[in-house]
């Protein structure tokens, strides 16, 4: 074998190991929960590591019964901000879990794996 030749068995073993690591990382992301908040905690959104919304909490203090129209708009804005914050945190977790795997592939994925 020449020094430039590829050892296909070794390459296959590395690919299988990376696949196992990817499956493990994806399961960890699915099981992980991260929260985002807005309005000083008036609204808290919880997502899993894949960005799926799991829970949304709205504090009763966010409600102004004397102005329901304004309250509805404010709550909508807070919900959007909290969900965006939680999804951002999930993206950071994805990068933490999957980034090293993408680099193991030569970094040719730009830090992103399909579906993430």
KASULPE-V141208 format. One record per residue. RES is the residue in three letters. PSI is psi as a letter, one per 30 degrees, with the letter a starting at -180 (* if undefined). Layout:
RES&PSI, RES&PSI
//
This chain:
UNK&k, UNK&l, UNK&f, UNK&f, UNK&k, UNK&k, UNK&j, UNK&e, UNK&e, UNK&e, UNK&e, UNK&e, UNK&e, UNK&e, UNK&e, UNK&e, UNK&e, UNK&e, UNK&e, UNK&e, UNK&e, UNK&e, UNK&e, UNK&e, UNK&e, UNK&e, UNK&e, UNK&e, UNK&e, UNK&e, UNK&f, UNK&k, UNK&k, UNK&k, UNK&l, UNK&l, UNK&l, UNK&l, UNK&h, UNK&g, UNK&g, UNK&e, UNK&k, UNK&k, UNK&k, UNK&k, UNK&l, UNK&l, UNK&f, UNK&f, UNK&g, UNK&k, UNK&k, UNK&e, UNK&k, UNK&k, UNK&k, UNK&k, UNK&k, UNK&f, UNK&f, UNK&f, UNK&k, UNK&j, UNK&f, UNK&f, UNK&i, UNK&e, UNK&e, UNK&e, UNK&e, UNK&e, UNK&e, UNK&e, UNK&e, UNK&e, UNK&e, UNK&e, UNK&e, UNK&e, UNK&e, UNK&e, UNK&e, UNK&e, UNK&e, UNK&e, UNK&e, UNK&e, UNK&e, UNK&e, UNK&e, UNK&e, UNK&e, UNK&e, UNK&e, UNK&e, UNK&e, UNK&f, UNK&e, UNK&e, UNK&e, UNK&e, UNK&e, UNK&f, UNK&g, UNK&g, UNK&g, UNK&f, UNK&g, UNK&g, UNK&f, UNK&k, UNK&l, UNK&k, UNK&g, UNK&*
//
